[in-house]
Every structure is written in structure tokens, then in C-alpha cells.
Amino acid sequence: MAQQDFSRGPIMKQLITFAGPIMLTNLLQVSYQFIDSLWVGNLLGANALGAVTISSTIVLTILAFIIGINNTTLTILSQQRGNRDKQGLRAYLNAFVIVLGLLSILVGIIGLLFSWQMLSLLNTPAGMVEQAQTYLQVNFLGILFLMGYNFIGTVLRALGDSKTPLKFVFAAVVLNVVLDPLFISVFDWGIQGAAYATILSQGVAFLLGLGYTMRHRLAPFAIPFLPTKKQVWLILKLGIPSGLQMMVIYAGVTAIMSVVNSFGGAVTAGFGASQRIDSLITLPAMALGTAVNSMAGQNIGIGRWDRVKEIAKYGALYNLAIMFVIAVFVFLLAEPLTGLFIEENQAYAFGTDYLKIIAFFYPFIGLNFILNGIVRSSGAMYQVLILNIISFWLLRYPLTYVCSAFIGQNGIALGMGISFILSSIFSFSYYKWGKWNQKQLFSEKN
């Protein structure tokens, strides 16, 4: 449970040992929706699975702004950890608690009130609307739990501890495995039961994480107090563009869902099944992006730019190796993997084709996670926002739309894959020639 100092020591070893637990934690977090989809798809059918897919996309989109602000925790706290400013670390941690807590409550209320309108904007198939709205509203009820346990994990990772969050998430997943079939089938709550199982499990993870972290003094949590204007301003200055980054990403995913939905319920259900597997493919790259963000942030805090460049190099190489192996695995086992979630012929066929087409494009999107993680660690949030706008709205959505219009439903995967290659070129160009390394967050006392 020791917190690591990334300003010294062998970088490759640190990257492997630090990123490994993050990968496992992300895998466990994804398993929430994975388990929901497995039970919903097999017990309730393709329509219910499609409803869960659409609802989950909306939840992530609406939560994106808060998640983005939470991501600035890595940048601010890791730099404070790097320059050994204990007082600043405590003050900014408190400020994050206040800001994120208030935003979580606000977003939860908005989600409950406008769930039907959100589903309408996505052209949700008529047969899925009722179930999708039920699943969506229950998830918004538990938004504070979702954000709470994610925030605690982010704080610990910023301080160099990626192992402890595993315990909290593992306990929650075990509970979710037990509650899902119980609520869905035994209690006969249907899709509502799947949603309640998820938020209850997240609530347990949050309470366990908070209690354990405070009892063992792993982070300087205290009774919340009013933050200073400078602290709130810096959080918002970085958090707003970071939040917009996430909104751009998830809004882009939502826009792509509208393209998918235009092909009918079978393609929507098949896409939902493939996305569960698809999300597993990106876990290593996402974990490496988080790891390099924290590692680079600590080194930027003390001006070790030589180590920042090494972290970027090793992160990119590690990503390429892992993602290629996973791509081969997914391509060869696309059929049985898709069959875990769905049996209907049309949906199964589309899901399988999607995975086979897109598998070998994922090393490129992995480079985006690595390079943007490095740039983000300096506090260059607006620059990463622009890169994400280019990636999703100038490349991914238009290419998906155009390719699917010309060659049909398989154009969805092809358009997305081509966009991965092009966006990685933009990310590398900015990393190489941009001025992100000239950012200074703490030139004066905040």
C-alpha cells in the first residue's frame, strides 16, 4: 500500500507495477456493466440489452463533465505530491470534495427530470424506451456513489498508490455478482433490478473506500471546509476544459449510437454486445494513460522533464505491445465472445463482424490515451480538449456516418477504426511540437 515516488527509480518497472493494478481496477469497474449485460441479455432478451446500452451511454455522457473535473485531481494532486507540498495537497483535496460533491447532486437531479428527453434525442427504438428510462433513472439516483468511489481511487493514484482501490472495487463487484440475478430473476424486478444491484454495489465501494482511507490515513481527508477562491478557480480553470473533454468524448459516442440505432434494433443489440467486449480491449490503454498522467505529473512538479519524455516513450511502447496481443485474441475469438451476450442471429452476426473489423485499430487509439495523458499532466487541458474535438467530431463521427452510408452497417466499425489512426497522428504531432510543456500551475502560492 506504499505510495510511490516517481521522480526516481527505473521508469519501465514503475510503469508496469503502477499500471497493472489500475488495469485490474478498470477491469472490475467495467465488469459492472459487463455483468449487467450478461444477465440482462440472457434473462430479459435483446431489447433489454439494447436499452441498457443506450442508457449507459447517456449516463456516461451526463456524468462526463464531473468525471472530467475528477480527472484534474490526477494533475493537481500529483504535482503537489511531486513538489512535496503537504499543505497544498490537503487544501486542494478538500476543494475537490466540495466541488465534485455539489456537481454530482446537481447532475443527478437533472438526469432524473430529463431522462425521457435524453432518450428521444438518441432516436431510441420504441420497444426499448420504457426499459431504458427505468434503467437510466435508477442510475442517476446513485450518481453520488459512483462519483465517490471513483474520486477516492483517483486521489490514491495521484499519490502513487494504485493497489488499494482494487480492494474496494473488488468487494463491490462480488456484491454485484450476487445481487444481479437475485434482483432480476428471483425478485422479478427485471431491468430495474439490474440497475439497483449496480448502485447498491457502488455505494458499498464508496463507504468501504472512505472508511479504509481515513482509518489508515492514506490521504489527508478531513471534515470539509470552505475552500479559497484561488483553489476553486484553479480547479475550475483546469476542470472545465477537462470536463468538456469528457463530454466531447461521450457526446461523440452518443452521436455514433444514433447512427447505430438508425439500422434498427438488431444492430443496436449487436453493437451493445460488442461494446461490452470492446470496452475490455481499451482497458490496458486507459490504465496506461492514467498511470503516465500521475507519473509525469509528479516529475513535472519538480521539473524532471527528462523523465517525463522517458515515461511517454515507455508508455507508448508498452501500449503497442499489449494492444496488439489483445487484438489478435479478440479477432480469433470474436464469435464465442459475442455469443456470451446475445443469441439472436442478426444481432450476433453484426457484433461478430464489428469486433473482427475494429480489433487491429486499437493500438492506435491506445497511443491517444498515452500522449494525451502526458500532455494533460502538465495542465494543458484546453489543448487536449481541441485534440478530442478533432478526434470525435471532425474524424470519428463523420467517418462512421459516411462509411456506414456507403457500405452499410459494417461501415460503423471501419469508420471508427480509420479515425483511430488519424487521431493518433494529431496527438503525436501536438506532443512533439506543441507548447504543452510550458504550462506552470503553481508559479505562485494557490
CORPEHU-V781705 format. One record per backbone hydrogen bond with DSSP energy under -0.5 kcal/mol. CO is the residue of the C=O (numbers start at 0). NH is the residue of the N-H. If there is no record, write none. Layout:
BEGIN
((CO,NH) (CO,NH))
END
This chain:
BEGIN
((3,5) (4,7) (9,13) (10,14) (11,15) (12,16) (13,17) (14,18) (15,19) (16,20) (17,21) (18,22) (19,23) (20,24) (21,25) (22,26) (23,27) (24,28) (25,29) (26,30) (27,31) (28,31) (28,32) (29,33) (30,34) (31,35) (32,36) (33,37) (34,38) (35,39) (36,40) (37,41) (38,42) (39,43) (39,44) (44,48) (45,49) (46,50) (47,51) (48,52) (49,53) (50,54) (51,55) (52,56) (53,57) (54,58) (55,59) (56,60) (57,61) (58,62) (59,63) (61,64) (62,66) (63,67) (64,68) (65,69) (66,70) (67,71) (68,71) (69,72) (70,73) (70,74) (71,75) (72,76) (72,77) (73,77) (74,78) (75,79) (76,80) (77,81) (78,82) (79,84) (80,83) (83,85) (84,88) (85,89) (86,90) (87,91) (88,92) (89,93) (90,94) (91,95) (92,96) (93,97) (94,98) (95,99) (96,100) (97,101) (98,102) (99,103) (100,104) (101,105) (102,106) (103,107) (104,108) (105,109) (106,110) (107,111) (108,112) (109,113) (113,117) (114,118) (115,119) (116,120) (117,121) (118,121) (118,123) (119,122) (124,127) (124,128) (125,128) (127,131) (128,132) (129,133) (130,134) (131,135) (132,136) (133,137) (134,138) (135,139) (136,140) (137,141) (138,141) (139,142) (141,145) (142,146) (143,147) (144,148) (145,149) (146,150) (147,151) (148,152) (149,153) (150,154) (151,155) (152,156) (153,157) (154,158) (155,160) (156,159) (159,3) (159,161) (162,165) (162,166) (163,166) (163,167) (164,168) (165,169) (166,170) (167,171) (168,172) (169,173) (170,174) (171,175) (172,176) (173,177) (174,178) (175,179) (176,180) (177,181) (178,182) (179,183) (180,184) (180,185) (181,186) (182,188) (183,189) (188,191) (189,192) (189,193) (190,194) (191,195) (192,196) (193,197) (194,198) (195,199) (196,200) (197,201) (198,202) (199,203) (200,204) (201,205) (202,206) (203,207) (204,208) (205,209) (206,210) (207,211) (208,212) (209,213) (210,214) (211,215) (212,217) (212,218) (213,216) (218,220) (227,231) (228,232) (229,233) (230,234) (231,235) (232,236) (233,237) (234,238) (235,239) (237,241) (238,242) (239,243) (240,244) (241,245) (242,246) (243,247) (244,248) (245,249) (246,250) (247,251) (248,252) (249,253) (250,254) (251,255) (252,256) (253,257) (254,258) (255,259) (256,260) (257,261) (259,262) (260,263) (263,267) (264,268) (265,269) (266,270) (267,271) (268,272) (269,273) (270,274) (271,275) (272,276) (273,277) (274,278) (275,279) (276,279) (276,280) (277,281) (279,282) (281,285) (282,286) (283,287) (284,288) (285,289) (286,290) (287,291) (288,292) (289,293) (290,294) (291,295) (292,296) (293,297) (294,298) (295,299) (296,300) (297,301) (298,301) (298,303) (299,302) (302,304) (303,307) (304,308) (305,309) (306,310) (307,311) (308,312) (309,313) (310,314) (311,315) (312,316) (313,317) (314,318) (315,319) (316,320) (317,321) (318,322) (319,323) (320,324) (321,325) (322,326) (323,327) (324,328) (325,329) (326,330) (327,331) (328,332) (330,333) (332,336) (333,337) (334,338) (335,339) (336,339) (337,340) (337,341) (343,347) (344,348) (345,349) (346,350) (347,351) (348,352) (349,353) (350,354) (351,355) (352,356) (353,357) (354,358) (357,360) (357,361) (358,361) (360,363) (360,364) (361,365) (362,366) (363,367) (364,368) (365,369) (366,370) (367,371) (368,372) (369,373) (370,374) (371,375) (372,376) (373,377) (374,377) (374,379) (375,378) (378,380) (379,383) (380,384) (381,385) (382,386) (383,387) (384,388) (385,389) (386,390) (387,391) (388,392) (388,393) (389,393) (389,394) (390,395) (391,396) (394,398) (395,399) (396,400) (397,401) (398,402) (399,403) (400,404) (401,405) (402,406) (403,407) (407,410) (408,411) (409,413) (410,414) (411,415) (412,416) (413,417) (414,418) (415,419) (416,420) (417,421) (418,422) (419,423) (420,424) (421,425) (422,426) (423,427) (424,428) (425,429) (426,430) (427,431) (428,432) (429,433) (434,437) (435,438))
END
